[in-house]
């Protein structure tokens, strides 16, 4: 899941995939804007055939938190 998410992240911001860690923060470390983040969520919904809860998504700050949330959704 982490590797797949990294592949998606590099489509939105100019960052080396090798520099992305579970502790990387979307806004502060990776340079995401709110628009980038919401666009990425839409792609994740399509990619994993899930429905992201916007309130829960607003609390996601790091790549690791996103992975945990995606794994939770894909197990349901």
C-alpha positions as CSV (number, residue, x, y, z in Angstrom):
1,X,0.0,0.0,0.0
2,X,2.8,2.4,0.9
3,X,4.6,1.9,-2.4
4,X,1.4,2.4,-4.4
5,X,0.6,5.6,-2.5
6,X,4.2,6.9,-3.2
7,X,3.6,6.3,-6.9
8,X,0.5,8.3,-6.7
9,X,2.0,11.1,-4.6
10,X,4.8,11.8,-7.2
11,X,2.1,12.6,-9.8
12,X,1.0,15.5,-7.7
13,X,4.2,17.1,-6.3
14,X,7.7,17.3,-7.5
15,X,9.4,15.0,-5.0
16,X,11.7,12.0,-5.3
17,X,9.7,8.9,-4.4
18,X,12.7,7.7,-2.4
19,X,12.4,10.8,-0.2
20,X,8.8,9.9,0.9
21,X,8.6,8.2,4.3
22,X,5.6,7.2,6.5
23,X,6.5,10.3,8.5
24,X,6.4,12.7,5.6
25,X,3.7,15.3,6.1
26,X,1.7,16.1,3.0
27,X,1.6,19.9,3.3
28,X,4.8,20.7,5.2
29,X,7.2,18.2,3.8
30,X,5.9,17.2,0.4
31,X,4.5,20.6,-0.7
32,X,0.9,19.6,-1.2
33,X,-1.8,22.2,-1.5
34,X,-5.3,21.6,-0.3
35,X,-6.4,21.2,-3.9
36,X,-3.6,18.7,-4.6
37,X,-4.6,16.6,-1.6
38,X,-8.3,16.6,-2.5
39,X,-7.4,15.6,-6.1
40,X,-5.3,12.8,-4.8
41,X,-8.1,11.6,-2.6
42,X,-10.3,11.4,-5.7
43,X,-7.7,9.3,-7.5
44,X,-7.3,7.0,-4.4
45,X,-11.1,6.4,-4.4
46,X,-10.9,5.3,-8.0
47,X,-7.7,3.3,-7.7
48,X,-8.8,1.4,-4.6
49,X,-12.6,1.4,-5.2
50,X,-13.3,3.0,-1.8
51,X,-15.1,6.0,-0.5
52,X,-13.1,8.4,1.6
53,X,-14.8,10.2,4.5
54,X,-14.0,13.9,4.0
55,X,-13.9,14.6,7.7
56,X,-11.5,11.7,8.4
57,X,-9.4,12.7,5.4
58,X,-9.1,16.3,6.8
59,X,-7.3,14.8,9.9
60,X,-4.7,13.0,7.8
61,X,-1.3,14.7,8.0
62,X,1.3,12.1,7.2
63,X,1.8,9.5,4.5
64,X,1.7,6.8,7.2
65,X,-1.7,8.0,8.5
66,X,-3.0,7.9,4.9
67,X,-1.7,4.3,4.5
68,X,-3.4,3.2,7.7
69,X,-6.6,4.8,6.7
70,X,-6.5,3.3,3.2
71,X,-5.8,-0.2,4.7
72,X,-8.7,0.3,7.0
73,X,-11.0,1.1,4.1
74,X,-9.8,-1.7,1.8
75,X,-10.4,-4.3,4.6
76,X,-14.1,-3.3,5.0
